[in-house]
Structure formats: C-alpha cells, structure tokens
Amino acid sequence: MNGKIVNEPYIDTEIEDPDFAALTVESGNYFVMGDNRHASASKDSRYFGSIPQDMIVGRADYIWWPLSKLKGL
C-alpha cells in the first residue's frame, strides 16, 4: 500500500502482475480494478483504460461478507 509491503496472511499467492506507471483519470471517468492476483488474469483498467461513469450500471442487492452481516438490501 502506497509503496509499502502489506502483510496479507489470508491469501495463498503473491501478486503476479507488475506495477504500472502513475496516471491521471479524466473527470467523469473511473479506474476500475479486479482482484485477480495471477499474471494478466484480471482484465480491468490496467488493460483497457478508464471508463466513463455512464458505462457503470448495477445495483447492490445483498451484503455477503462478512457472513455475520449477511442480509438483503
């Protein structure tokens, strides 16, 4: 995080994708990322660039994690 190593005992692999250069995201756009730690497996803004806000569509229906807070919204 911010150039510092973070202890993540809950994962089973190191992050395999390399770091990328600093960038500026245009106003009204978003930089979206997956959480796939295997090399080139996550196709996100590192792969296709930032996306405009009007392309983000969805809704939240449930809280799944932590299980102690499982509920519909």
Secondary structure in CASP SS format (residue, H / E / C, confidence):
PFRMAT SS
TARGET T0000
AUTHOR 0000-0000-0000
METHOD secondary structure of the structure
MODEL  1
M C 1.00
N C 1.00
G C 1.00
K C 1.00
I C 1.00
V C 1.00
N C 1.00
E C 1.00
P C 1.00
Y C 1.00
I C 1.00
D C 1.00
T C 1.00
E C 1.00
I C 1.00
E C 1.00
D C 1.00
P C 1.00
D C 1.00
F C 1.00
A C 1.00
A C 1.00
L C 1.00
T C 1.00
V C 1.00
E C 1.00
S C 1.00
G C 1.00
N E 1.00
Y E 1.00
F C 1.00
V C 1.00
M C 1.00
G C 1.00
D C 1.00
N C 1.00
R C 1.00
H C 1.00
A C 1.00
S C 1.00
A C 1.00
S C 1.00
K C 1.00
D C 1.00
S H 1.00
R H 1.00
Y H 1.00
F H 1.00
G C 1.00
S C 1.00
I E 1.00
P E 1.00
Q H 1.00
D H 1.00
M H 1.00
I C 1.00
V C 1.00
G C 1.00
R C 1.00
A C 1.00
D C 1.00
Y E 1.00
I E 1.00
W C 1.00
W C 1.00
P C 1.00
L H 1.00
S H 1.00
K H 1.00
L C 1.00
K E 1.00
G E 1.00
L C 1.00
END
